[in-house]
Amino acid sequence: MRDKLIKFMYGRYGVDELGKVMLGCALVLSVVSMIFNLFWPLGSVICSSVSFAFMFLIIFRAFSKNINRRVMENHKYLARTEKLRGKLKFYRTMFNERKNYAYIKCPNCKNYSRVPKGKGKIKITCRVCKKQFEKKV
């Protein structure tokens, strides 16, 4: 069975980052549709329709043999969301390192510097604007 699936998917695009985001949107819209069904049936129909359209698009993109076009769509998505994904990655890092490090914003250029926690009052030199300032960590 596995070999048949591998043979079927040969030469097809598969799932990428854009497909994963569309799947997440479809699932969220399905849940919203269930909630809307309780007090606004028209909203439920709209959300279900959009969710179904997302799911159809995901399947269409995954089974597509026009790989170049799908790659270009994914690159456009990644280029447009690069700034947001970078910020989310930075905040995730800040959260994961919150026990050992503090992130201090420079008062001059607003850039963040990572400093170890528990050192008391320290002098921090911004690596971008080279301004020195004191901060308790």
C-alpha positions as CSV (number, residue, x, y, z in Angstrom):
1,M,0.0,0.0,0.0
2,R,2.8,2.4,0.9
3,D,4.5,1.7,-2.4
4,K,1.4,2.6,-4.3
5,L,1.1,5.9,-2.5
6,I,4.7,6.7,-3.2
7,K,4.2,5.9,-6.9
8,F,1.0,8.0,-7.0
9,M,2.8,11.0,-5.3
10,Y,5.8,10.8,-7.6
11,G,6.0,14.0,-9.6
12,R,3.4,15.8,-7.4
13,Y,4.1,18.8,-5.2
14,G,3.0,17.7,-1.7
15,V,2.6,19.9,1.3
16,D,4.6,23.1,2.1
17,E,4.5,26.0,4.5
18,L,1.6,27.7,2.7
19,G,-0.4,24.5,2.8
20,K,0.2,24.1,6.5
21,V,-1.0,27.7,7.2
22,M,-4.1,27.1,5.0
23,L,-4.8,23.9,6.9
24,G,-4.6,25.8,10.2
25,C,-7.0,28.5,8.8
26,A,-9.4,25.8,7.6
27,L,-9.5,24.1,11.1
28,V,-10.0,27.5,12.9
29,L,-12.8,28.4,10.5
30,S,-14.4,25.0,11.1
31,V,-14.4,25.6,14.8
32,V,-15.8,29.1,14.4
33,S,-18.5,27.6,12.1
34,M,-19.6,25.3,14.9
35,I,-19.7,28.2,17.3
36,F,-21.6,30.4,14.9
37,N,-24.1,27.6,14.3
38,L,-25.5,28.1,17.8
39,F,-26.6,31.7,17.3
40,W,-26.0,32.8,13.7
41,P,-26.7,30.1,11.0
42,L,-25.7,32.3,8.1
43,G,-22.3,32.9,9.6
44,S,-21.9,29.2,10.1
45,V,-22.6,28.6,6.4
46,I,-20.1,31.3,5.3
47,C,-17.3,30.0,7.6
48,S,-18.0,26.4,6.4
49,S,-17.9,27.5,2.8
50,V,-14.5,29.3,3.2
51,S,-13.2,26.4,5.2
52,F,-14.2,24.0,2.4
53,A,-12.5,26.2,-0.1
54,F,-9.3,26.2,1.9
55,M,-9.4,22.4,2.1
56,F,-10.0,22.1,-1.6
57,L,-7.1,24.4,-2.3
58,I,-4.8,22.4,0.0
59,I,-5.7,19.2,-1.8
60,F,-5.3,20.8,-5.2
61,R,-1.9,22.2,-4.3
62,A,-0.7,18.9,-2.8
63,F,-1.6,16.8,-5.8
64,S,-0.5,19.4,-8.4
65,K,2.0,18.4,-11.0
66,N,2.8,22.0,-11.8
67,I,5.7,22.1,-9.3
68,N,7.3,25.4,-10.5
69,R,4.1,27.3,-10.0
70,R,3.5,25.9,-6.5
71,V,7.1,26.7,-5.5
72,M,6.6,30.3,-6.7
73,E,3.4,30.6,-4.6
74,N,5.2,29.3,-1.6
75,H,8.1,31.7,-2.1
76,K,5.7,34.7,-2.4
77,Y,4.0,33.6,0.9
78,L,7.4,33.2,2.6
79,A,8.6,36.6,1.3
80,R,5.5,38.4,2.5
81,T,5.5,36.9,5.9
82,E,9.2,37.0,6.6
83,K,9.1,40.0,8.9
84,L,6.2,38.5,11.0
85,R,7.8,35.1,11.2
86,G,11.1,36.7,12.3
87,K,9.4,38.6,15.1
88,L,7.6,35.5,16.3
89,K,10.8,33.5,16.3
90,F,12.5,36.3,18.3
91,Y,9.7,36.4,20.9
92,R,9.7,32.6,21.1
93,T,13.5,32.7,21.8
94,M,12.9,35.4,24.4
95,F,10.3,33.3,26.1
96,N,12.4,30.1,26.1
97,E,15.5,31.9,27.6
98,R,13.5,34.0,30.1
99,K,15.1,32.1,33.1
100,N,18.7,32.8,32.2
101,Y,18.7,36.0,30.1
102,A,17.0,39.4,30.1
103,Y,16.4,41.2,26.8
104,I,17.0,44.9,27.3
105,K,15.9,47.5,24.8
106,C,18.4,50.3,23.9
107,P,16.9,53.7,24.8
108,N,18.6,55.2,21.8
109,C,18.0,52.9,18.8
110,K,15.4,50.5,20.3
111,N,17.5,47.4,19.5
112,Y,17.4,44.5,22.0
113,S,20.5,43.2,23.8
114,R,20.6,39.9,25.6
115,V,22.2,40.1,29.1
116,P,22.5,37.4,31.8
117,K,20.0,37.6,34.7
118,G,21.0,38.1,38.3
119,K,24.0,40.3,37.8
120,G,22.6,43.4,39.5
121,K,23.2,46.8,38.0
122,I,25.4,46.5,34.9
123,K,26.6,48.7,32.1
124,I,25.3,47.7,28.7
125,T,26.9,48.8,25.4
126,C,24.5,48.6,22.5
127,R,26.1,46.7,19.6
128,V,24.3,48.8,17.0
129,C,24.7,52.4,18.1
130,K,27.5,51.8,20.7
131,K,25.7,53.9,23.3
132,Q,26.3,52.8,27.0
133,F,23.5,52.7,29.5
134,E,23.0,51.2,32.9
135,K,20.3,48.8,33.8
136,K,19.4,46.5,36.7
137,V,18.9,42.8,35.7
